[in-house]
């Protein structure tokens, strides 16, 4: 199982010198969502 810290580290490494907005667009999410992931904020889960 992946640790969240490992996934965030891989994302940041993959981001390279791209801006947060450019990288978020490339991976298909919003810059604000990616910022929240990077900062460890809990994510809202969809209601069933």
Secondary structure, DSSP 8 states (H G I E B T S, - for coil): ---HHHHHHHHHHHHTTS-HHHHHHHHTS-HHHHHHHHTT--------
